[in-house]
């Protein structure tokens, strides 16, 4: 775990284990935006993920990505009759 989290980047990580509980514990602790368990290189189309540490900004394939391109503004008008 320390070796994996020592890296400056945190885009993806891979866990190889046959124990589901161990896989979930490791995936939670790994500082990576996408964690594969017993596989690599494929993710479902449209599945959101975001890089950790120095791996990118924000999220990809998510509402968070779209919102990063917007600036919210609220306008309240009291119109005279």
C-alpha positions in Angstrom: 0.0 0.0 0.0 2.7 2.5 0.9 4.6 1.7 -2.3 1.5 2.3 -4.4 0.5 5.5 -2.7 4.1 6.8 -2.7 3.8 7.8 -6.4 3.2 11.4 -7.4 0.5 10.4 -9.8 -2.7 8.6 -8.9 -4.7 8.0 -12.1 -5.2 4.2 -11.9 -4.2 1.2 -9.7 -4.6 -2.5 -9.9 -5.3 -5.0 -7.1 -4.7 -8.7 -7.6 -6.5 -10.9 -5.0 -9.0 -13.6 -4.7 -10.5 -12.2 -1.5 -13.3 -9.7 -2.0 -13.0 -8.1 1.4 -9.3 -7.5 0.9 -9.9 -6.1 -2.6 -12.4 -3.6 -1.2 -10.2 -2.5 1.7 -7.2 -2.0 -0.6 -9.3 -0.2 -3.3 -10.6 2.2 -0.6 -7.1 3.0 0.7 -5.4 3.4 -2.7 -5.0 7.0 -3.8 -6.1 6.5 -7.4 -9.0 7.7 -9.4 -9.8 4.3 -10.9 -8.9 0.9 -9.3 -9.2 -2.4 -11.2 -9.5 -5.7 -9.3 -8.0 -8.6 -11.1 -7.9 -6.8 -14.5 -6.7 -3.7 -16.2 -7.2 -1.3 -19.0 -10.9 -1.5 -19.4 -13.7 0.5 -17.8 -17.3 0.7 -18.7 -18.1 3.5 -21.2 -19.3 6.6 -19.4 -18.1 5.4 -16.0 -16.9 8.5 -14.1 -13.4 8.8 -12.6 -11.0 11.4 -11.6 -7.2 11.5 -11.1 -5.8 11.9 -7.7 -2.7 13.8 -6.7 -1.0 15.2 -9.8 -3.1 13.2 -12.3 -5.4 15.6 -13.9 -8.0 18.0 -12.6 -11.6 17.2 -11.7 -13.6 14.3 -13.0 -14.1 12.8 -16.4 -17.3 11.3 -17.8 -19.5 12.8 -15.1 -21.7 15.7 -14.1 -18.7 17.0 -12.3 -16.8 17.4 -15.6 -19.6 19.3 -17.2 -20.0 21.6 -14.1 -16.3 22.4 -14.3 -17.0 24.3 -17.5 -19.8 26.3 -16.0 -20.1 29.3 -13.7 -23.2 29.5 -11.7 -25.1 32.8 -11.5 -28.5 33.5 -9.9 -30.4 36.6 -11.1 -33.4 37.8 -9.2 -35.6 40.5 -10.9 -38.3 42.6 -9.4 -40.1 43.9 -12.4 -42.3 47.1 -12.1 -45.8 46.8 -13.4 
